Amino acid sequence: MTIDHSVTNTEQLERQNPAIKTKLKLKKLKDQVIVITGASSGIGLVTARMAAEKGAKVVAAARNEDALKELTDELKEKGHDAIWVKADVGKEEDVNRIAETAISTFGRFDTWVNNAAVSTFGHAMDVTVEDMKRMFDTNFWGPVYGTRAAVKHYTGRGVPGALINVGSLFGDRGTVIQSTYASAKFALHGWTESIRMELEKEQAPVSVTLIHPGRIDTPYNEHAHSYLDKQPAHYRSMIYPPEAVAEAILFAAEHPKRDMYIGSQAKAIAMLGALFPRLTDRLMEKIMYHSQHAERPSKPREESALYDAGCGMHDRGTNKGWMRSRSYYTKATKRPIVSAAVVAGLVAWAAAKRCR
């Protein structure tokens, strides 16, 4: 066998066996241009600020123009590079304009975060089909458009980039009251898994990560379209800070990861649903009817963010529960050995619960 000493051992292996695909190498955040949808509040807002602090150039996209201007002014005053794009991710032409603006301003983008989302609270038979379709425009079609724009850019440049889709614990396990939201997130999870396999088979230079947040303290509930008499809220439950999600997103921007769960809560529900589906049905029926709303009247539906931009520059909501300052599980998943031990513990816990 002839050895070509002008290439690395890794390249030699890839030439000898094309089926071997090495792990993609992503840039450090300080060298990146990062696109974030839904950047005007909640997870997107916190991620934009954190990314800028780490040296990334930020492309902030959302429907709330005033909030976007305020955010980019804030970042620029601190010496960071940032631009904003007013866009409705439910419209493909708007999503393409985000990509075009990033490229025309910075020459490229290196990470694309599909984060924008909105929810509807109500019994499945009460929610109108019109409202369901509108939610799918934002929560499913938005990430599809974003995926296509990002993959086209990365494959065209031939330089590895990250695609990060923000899913939900309700994309792993259905729930009551938010049936349309869960369905849209299930669709997003399926899309993410499918496109990941296709890109991996093609050896495309794209790292695809799915984020699985648990309950997060953001204005998610204030922005929701509600058919309930009482205001949607994370109530009497474990609630994680948006910084935990932002930390996971930015870790995945630098290190290829298949999945990242925000909180043991999200992982435990996914595992419990897979191992003991009927038991999980019963638990969700018992718990989720009462832990998804507060004891106060619901805001009018016309004030929701389903069709129009919601309030901006708020990273927290008005939730009441067990507020966690961080997610130790998310930190553990950055270290595979620790993560495996945690998962083993969750499996043992689930098995013990079943035996009781």
Helices and strands as residue ranges (DSSP letters): H 9-16, G 29-31, E 33-37, H 42-53, E 57-62, H 65-77, E 82-86, H 92-106, E 111-114, E 120-121, H 129-136, I 137-141, H 142-157, E 161-166, G 169-171, H 179-201, E 206-213, H 220-223, E 225-226, E 230-232, E 235-239, H 242-254, E 259-262, H 264-275, H 277-288, E 293-297, G 301-303, E 320-323, H 328-333, H 336-355
